[in-house]
Amino acid sequence: MADSKPRMQVRYEETVRKALVEKHSYANPHQVPRIEKITLNMGVGAATGDKKVLDLAIEAMTEIAGQKPVLTLARKSIAGFRLREGMPIGCMVTLRRQRMYEFLDRLISIVLPRVRDFRGINRNAFDGRGNYTLGLSEQLVFAELNPDKFTRPQGMNITIVTSAPTNDEARDLLAEFGMPFKAEKKKKTDAA
């Protein structure tokens, strides 16, 4: 396994880099944007009342990501939510290198097409620095999960961190990977 590169990594090295250089005419090969990491974050609000819910979320995240997540803890106490500072309220995983490319491949080719009523992802969900975040409302779109075991609906946020300096360059990078963005809306012109 050490010699075989993930399909998306090969695609990046062979086609995506060349396409980005042609489109943006980078002078230096280090200017070409790349994906640095993918972060999966699952907030489990019900964990304040039931510890088993958080254990199930951790187990699901482990199966999805292929590595053990870390617990996220509450930063401050909120009495209305029965929340105390330091209480575990979720889990997160940071994927890099091969696992990152393998997850991106599964996300684009298997997971997103399984989302109900899917018409593409928002093309404007960038943060201004070339990072893209999307939310899934249901974790069972991942084929790895057994629907009989994970009966409680649980969502997650997926953040793709790129080295692109602008949103447009990051959008071009993700589009070259095959990310299914919604079509751009045509701007209405006033004929007054």
Contacts in CASP RR format, 6 or more apart in sequence:
PFRMAT RR
TARGET T0000
AUTHOR 0000-0000-0000
METHOD contacts of the structure
MODEL  1
MADSKPRMQVRYEETVRKALVEKHSYANPHQVPRIEKITLNMGVGAATGD
KKVLDLAIEAMTEIAGQKPVLTLARKSIAGFRLREGMPIGCMVTLRRQRM
YEFLDRLISIVLPRVRDFRGINRNAFDGRGNYTLGLSEQLVFAELNPDKF
TRPQGMNITIVTSAPTNDEARDLLAEFGMPFKAEKKKKTDAA
5 13 0 8 1.000
5 98 0 8 1.000
5 101 0 8 1.000
6 98 0 8 1.000
6 101 0 8 1.000
6 102 0 8 1.000
6 105 0 8 1.000
7 101 0 8 1.000
7 105 0 8 1.000
8 101 0 8 1.000
8 102 0 8 1.000
8 104 0 8 1.000
8 105 0 8 1.000
8 108 0 8 1.000
8 177 0 8 1.000
9 98 0 8 1.000
9 101 0 8 1.000
11 177 0 8 1.000
12 34 0 8 1.000
12 35 0 8 1.000
12 101 0 8 1.000
12 177 0 8 1.000
15 176 0 8 1.000
16 173 0 8 1.000
16 176 0 8 1.000
16 177 0 8 1.000
17 29 0 8 1.000
17 32 0 8 1.000
19 176 0 8 1.000
20 26 0 8 1.000
20 32 0 8 1.000
20 33 0 8 1.000
20 169 0 8 1.000
20 172 0 8 1.000
20 173 0 8 1.000
20 176 0 8 1.000
21 32 0 8 1.000
23 172 0 8 1.000
24 169 0 8 1.000
24 172 0 8 1.000
26 32 0 8 1.000
33 130 0 8 1.000
33 162 0 8 1.000
33 163 0 8 1.000
33 164 0 8 1.000
33 165 0 8 1.000
33 169 0 8 1.000
33 170 0 8 1.000
33 172 0 8 1.000
33 173 0 8 1.000
34 162 0 8 1.000
34 163 0 8 1.000
34 173 0 8 1.000
35 100 0 8 1.000
35 101 0 8 1.000
35 104 0 8 1.000
35 160 0 8 1.000
35 161 0 8 1.000
35 162 0 8 1.000
35 163 0 8 1.000
35 173 0 8 1.000
35 177 0 8 1.000
36 96 0 8 1.000
36 161 0 8 1.000
36 162 0 8 1.000
36 163 0 8 1.000
37 94 0 8 1.000
37 95 0 8 1.000
37 96 0 8 1.000
37 100 0 8 1.000
37 161 0 8 1.000
38 94 0 8 1.000
38 95 0 8 1.000
38 100 0 8 1.000
38 103 0 8 1.000
38 104 0 8 1.000
38 158 0 8 1.000
38 159 0 8 1.000
38 160 0 8 1.000
38 161 0 8 1.000
39 92 0 8 1.000
39 93 0 8 1.000
39 94 0 8 1.000
39 95 0 8 1.000
39 158 0 8 1.000
39 159 0 8 1.000
39 161 0 8 1.000
40 61 0 8 1.000
40 64 0 8 1.000
40 65 0 8 1.000
40 69 0 8 1.000
40 92 0 8 1.000
40 93 0 8 1.000
40 95 0 8 1.000
40 156 0 8 1.000
40 157 0 8 1.000
40 158 0 8 1.000
41 72 0 8 1.000
41 90 0 8 1.000
41 91 0 8 1.000
41 92 0 8 1.000
41 156 0 8 1.000
41 157 0 8 1.000
41 158 0 8 1.000
41 159 0 8 1.000
42 57 0 8 1.000
42 60 0 8 1.000
42 61 0 8 1.000
42 69 0 8 1.000
42 90 0 8 1.000
42 91 0 8 1.000
42 92 0 8 1.000
42 139 0 8 1.000
42 154 0 8 1.000
42 155 0 8 1.000
42 156 0 8 1.000
42 157 0 8 1.000
43 57 0 8 1.000
43 72 0 8 1.000
43 89 0 8 1.000
43 90 0 8 1.000
43 91 0 8 1.000
43 155 0 8 1.000
43 156 0 8 1.000
44 53 0 8 1.000
44 54 0 8 1.000
44 57 0 8 1.000
44 89 0 8 1.000
44 90 0 8 1.000
44 91 0 8 1.000
44 154 0 8 1.000
45 53 0 8 1.000
45 81 0 8 1.000
45 89 0 8 1.000
45 90 0 8 1.000
46 53 0 8 1.000
46 152 0 8 1.000
47 53 0 8 1.000
47 54 0 8 1.000
47 57 0 8 1.000
47 87 0 8 1.000
47 88 0 8 1.000
47 89 0 8 1.000
47 90 0 8 1.000
48 81 0 8 1.000
48 82 0 8 1.000
48 83 0 8 1.000
48 87 0 8 1.000
48 89 0 8 1.000
49 82 0 8 1.000
53 152 0 8 1.000
54 71 0 8 1.000
54 88 0 8 1.000
54 89 0 8 1.000
54 90 0 8 1.000
54 91 0 8 1.000
56 149 0 8 1.000
56 150 0 8 1.000
56 152 0 8 1.000
56 154 0 8 1.000
57 90 0 8 1.000
57 91 0 8 1.000
57 154 0 8 1.000
58 68 0 8 1.000
58 69 0 8 1.000
58 71 0 8 1.000
58 91 0 8 1.000
60 139 0 8 1.000
60 145 0 8 1.000
60 150 0 8 1.000
60 154 0 8 1.000
61 69 0 8 1.000
61 91 0 8 1.000
61 92 0 8 1.000
61 93 0 8 1.000
61 156 0 8 1.000
62 68 0 8 1.000
62 69 0 8 1.000
63 142 0 8 1.000
63 144 0 8 1.000
63 145 0 8 1.000
64 139 0 8 1.000
64 142 0 8 1.000
64 144 0 8 1.000
64 145 0 8 1.000
65 93 0 8 1.000
65 95 0 8 1.000
65 99 0 8 1.000
65 103 0 8 1.000
66 99 0 8 1.000
67 93 0 8 1.000
67 95 0 8 1.000
67 99 0 8 1.000
68 93 0 8 1.000
69 91 0 8 1.000
69 92 0 8 1.000
69 93 0 8 1.000
70 91 0 8 1.000
70 92 0 8 1.000
70 93 0 8 1.000
71 88 0 8 1.000
71 90 0 8 1.000
71 91 0 8 1.000
72 88 0 8 1.000
72 89 0 8 1.000
72 90 0 8 1.000
72 91 0 8 1.000
72 92 0 8 1.000
73 85 0 8 1.000
73 86 0 8 1.000
73 87 0 8 1.000
73 88 0 8 1.000
73 89 0 8 1.000
74 83 0 8 1.000
74 84 0 8 1.000
74 85 0 8 1.000
74 86 0 8 1.000
74 87 0 8 1.000
74 88 0 8 1.000
74 89 0 8 1.000
75 85 0 8 1.000
75 86 0 8 1.000
76 85 0 8 1.000
77 83 0 8 1.000
77 84 0 8 1.000
77 85 0 8 1.000
83 89 0 8 1.000
95 103 0 8 1.000
104 160 0 8 1.000
104 177 0 8 1.000
106 142 0 8 1.000
106 143 0 8 1.000
107 158 0 8 1.000
108 177 0 8 1.000
108 178 0 8 1.000
108 179 0 8 1.000
108 180 0 8 1.000
110 143 0 8 1.000
111 136 0 8 1.000
111 141 0 8 1.000
111 142 0 8 1.000
111 143 0 8 1.000
112 118 0 8 1.000
112 120 0 8 1.000
112 121 0 8 1.000
112 141 0 8 1.000
112 180 0 8 1.000
113 180 0 8 1.000
114 141 0 8 1.000
114 143 0 8 1.000
115 136 0 8 1.000
115 138 0 8 1.000
115 141 0 8 1.000
116 138 0 8 1.000
118 180 0 8 1.000
119 182 0 8 1.000
120 180 0 8 1.000
120 181 0 8 1.000
120 182 0 8 1.000
121 134 0 8 1.000
121 179 0 8 1.000
121 180 0 8 1.000
121 181 0 8 1.000
121 182 0 8 1.000
122 134 0 8 1.000
122 181 0 8 1.000
122 182 0 8 1.000
123 171 0 8 1.000
123 181 0 8 1.000
123 182 0 8 1.000
123 184 0 8 1.000
124 167 0 8 1.000
125 132 0 8 1.000
125 133 0 8 1.000
125 134 0 8 1.000
126 132 0 8 1.000
126 167 0 8 1.000
126 170 0 8 1.000
126 171 0 8 1.000
127 133 0 8 1.000
128 166 0 8 1.000
128 167 0 8 1.000
129 165 0 8 1.000
130 162 0 8 1.000
130 164 0 8 1.000
130 165 0 8 1.000
130 166 0 8 1.000
130 167 0 8 1.000
130 169 0 8 1.000
130 170 0 8 1.000
131 159 0 8 1.000
131 160 0 8 1.000
131 161 0 8 1.000
131 162 0 8 1.000
131 170 0 8 1.000
132 159 0 8 1.000
132 160 0 8 1.000
132 162 0 8 1.000
132 170 0 8 1.000
132 171 0 8 1.000
132 174 0 8 1.000
133 157 0 8 1.000
133 158 0 8 1.000
133 159 0 8 1.000
133 160 0 8 1.000
134 157 0 8 1.000
134 158 0 8 1.000
135 155 0 8 1.000
135 156 0 8 1.000
135 157 0 8 1.000
135 158 0 8 1.000
136 155 0 8 1.000
136 156 0 8 1.000
136 157 0 8 1.000
136 158 0 8 1.000
137 153 0 8 1.000
137 155 0 8 1.000
138 153 0 8 1.000
138 154 0 8 1.000
138 155 0 8 1.000
139 145 0 8 1.000
139 150 0 8 1.000
139 153 0 8 1.000
139 154 0 8 1.000
139 155 0 8 1.000
139 156 0 8 1.000
140 147 0 8 1.000
140 150 0 8 1.000
140 153 0 8 1.000
160 174 0 8 1.000
162 170 0 8 1.000
162 173 0 8 1.000
162 174 0 8 1.000
164 170 0 8 1.000
164 173 0 8 1.000
171 181 0 8 1.000
174 181 0 8 1.000
175 181 0 8 1.000
END
